[in-house]
Amino acid sequence: MWTDAKIKGLPVPEKSPKRYFEGSADPQLKGFGIRVMPKTGARRFFVAFTSPTTGKRRTMPLGEYPGVSLADARQRCREARDAVNAGRDPLEDLEAERERTRAEQREAEQRGDMDALGALYVHHLEMQGKHRGADEVRSIWARDVSPVVGKKPARDVTPDDVADILARVLERARARGRTGETMANRVRSYLRAAFKVGRRAARDPALRSFAPRFDLETNPVGEIEKATKRELPRNRNLSPDEVRAVWFGLSEPYTRTRTFVRRGREVTQTQTFAAEPVVSDAVRWMLATGQRVEEVLGMRWDEIDRSERLWVMPAERRKNRAHNLSREPHLVPLTDWHLELLDEIAEHRVDDSPWLFASPRNPQQALPPNTLSQGIRRFCDRTGLERFQPRDLRRTWKTLAGRAGIDLEIRNRIQGHAMADVGSRHYDRYDYLTEKRAAMERWAAWLQRSLAGEAPGAVVVSMGAA
């Protein structure tokens, strides 16, 4: 009988592998042996047998020593002998098991896991031109969905899995002193929509060729309650004083003091940081034009027509693509003051970047929304200004432009809001550029006076103004 010492003591052949048989009297260990490889001395267990299905001599590997112990190798030999005694070829059994595993893997891949469902939903949003939503779904999937159920077949996801994902969102937020309820509701909404798209993908010609098989029978998100029943719409908008503080303060260098212990002594360290100009530039441009965050961050230099004093936003970049039936670009009139702002922004241009607001890390990419949000949040925290989000700047423009006396309808047209009435959607092709120019001149003058600390008055600019 072999022992570990005897196996280790088997001589290593010089040229070709050599087989050694244990020669046990146990009929269940008949043909049990070990092959010793030349040079490396690797020892590999095997069992030799006569196939009951073909009548040919065959050798079945049982594993390499010492990764497979002597006891385990003997047990595998006995199992192989049981198969032979039952009239089966253990190698054929092994191959059949491997094929079943491969078939299950292929079926799982064809059925589609949660990461595939997320990719399908992102593709669906991008087909609709909802690029901001697609980016948010990518971020949510990477941060909260994939770590929990990314490789799990979508059809096997349960309401408990969904609850685990939402609990992850809430726990992270509460660790930062927030409720996280709004974000949890948003994640829940995206998950529910993704399952809805996955269920109809096989019947949707636009998605059928792109989507794997999901075989979804139910939507597990439907059984999960919202984190909060009623979400109040945001109403944060900046006052003229706050606008002035942000306009001038974001570009200023700032100091940060921290106290820590080093080698048993308390040390106070003060550091001065240079402000990131691209964050200040982007915020100023939003306040100057009133456009959406994603439209501003995706702005390219070739969209500026200085001779016509226009920002020509391509139709495919507009949020209201579904209502933009004529596929028209959005024309944002620019004043002399806006052109001066563009000259200041151009001073920060790096490596001929095509983006007005380029990423500091990679000028060939647009500034990520998270970088902008982080810069604003840090500014508010160090100055004591009430926190606001980048999208609140658009509401600020709408509110202060009204205070400046600009009529609501023309404010809506400057901001590119979808006009939902039948006449506007299907028949009215007038660009209102003259009226928008007059209003933007009014806004530029009002904002400059406000930034100078004056209290500008308001004269209403209506749709009939020249």
Protein Blocks (a to p, Z undefined) as FASTA:
>chain_A
ZZfklmmmpccdfkbccdddekiablklgoiacdddehklpacdddddddfklopacddd
ebjcfkbcfklmmmmmmmmmmmmmnopafklmmmmmmmmmmmmmmmmmmnopaklmmmmm
mmmmmmnopamlmmmmmmmmmmmmmmmmmmgcfklpcfklmmmmmmmmmmmmmmnopnkl
mmmmmmmmmmmmmmmmmmmmmmmmklmmmpccfkpabdfklmpccfbfbdcddfbdcdfk
lmmmmmmmmmpccdddddddeehiacdddddddddfklmmmmmmmmmnopafklmmmpcf
klpcfknopadddfklpfklmlmmnopacdddddfklmmmmmmmmmmpghhiabfbacfk
lmkbccdfklmmmmmmmmmmmnopacddfklmmmmmmmmmmmnopafklmmmmnopacfb
fklmmmmmcehlmmmmmmmmmmmmmmmmmmnopacddddddfkbZZ
